[in-house]
Amino acid sequence: MFSLFKKNDFKVINVNDLGNLTEKINLIDIRETHEYKSGHVPGAKNIPMNEILTHPEKYLSKDKEYHIICQSGGRSTSACKNLSAQGYQVVNVSGGTGSYAGSRAR
């Protein structure tokens, strides 16, 4: 019951606070491929949630930090909880692609 109050073991940043960082960070968009193709934050690499959670070692290294984004922040929060529990350094990008105010998502 008290696990609801457990602090997350990952950082959080709002999508609109990324600014010019998008080209300098490891930004992973975990939405499905068709969602990604309809528009994404510049610099984001698409690895669907099911793939990254099933085989994280195929895509991630435990010595690097990754920013995880989805459409609104729900899936990325869930993925960050899972990945951080496995020892990966992740940052949840809250607000997601749907809230991105930069020059329109590509």
N, C-alpha and C positions, 0 to 999 in steps of 0.2 A: 504494500500500500504506500509506503513512504518513498518508493522508487520514483514516484511522480515528482518528487521534490529534488531529485538528484541533479546536481549541476552538470551541465554538458562539459565534456572534455575537449571542446573545440571552440575556436573563435568565431565571431560573427561580424560581418561587414555588410552594410547596405549597398545594394547594387549601384546606387547613385553616388556612393562615396568611392567607387573604384577609380573614377576619373581616368587619367592617362595610364593607370596601372594595367589595364586590360592586355596590353601588348607585352608586359614585363613579367606577368605571373603565369602560373600553370592553371588556367581557367578551364574547367571541365563542365560542359553542359550535359546533364544526365537525362534530358528529355528524349523521347523516341525520335528516331531519325527524321520522320516526316514533320515533327514539330520543329526540330532544329532547322530543317530546310526552309521552313516558312518564315524564318527570321531568328537571329541570335545576336548576342553581344559580340562585337568585334574581338577577335583573338581567341574565342572559345572553341575548344575541341569537343566534338560530340562522341560521348561514350554512354550509351543508354544505361539507365540505372540497373536493370537486371544483369547486364554484362559486367559492369564494374563491381557489383556486389557479389556476383558468382565467382569471378576470377580477378580480384583486385591486384594480385601479384603480377598479372599479365600487363596491367596498365599503369600501376603506381609503384613508387619506390618509397620505402619508409624513411629515407633520408632527405626527402623533398617535401615541400608544402604545396598543397593543391587547394584551389578555390573551387567550390562546388556550387553550381547554379542549376535551377530548373525554371518552371514557368512562374511560380508564385512564392516558393520557399518551403513548401510542405515536403516534397520529395527530397530536396537537398538537405533539409533538417534530418530526415530519417536516414539518408545515406551517410551523413556526417556522423550520426550516432553510431551506426554500424561500423564505419571505417575507422573512427577514432578508437573504438573498442578493440579493434584488431591492431592498433599501434600506428596507424597512418596519421600524418599531420594534415589536417583538413581545416578549411575555413568555410563556413556556411555563408553564401551570398544571399542575404535576406531580400525579400521583395521580388527577386527573380527577374527573368526577361520581361515579364508583363509590366513591370514597374520601371524598366530602364528608360531614363529620360535623355540619354546621350543621343547623338545623331542616330536616328532610327535604327533599330536592330536590323542587321543585314540578313 
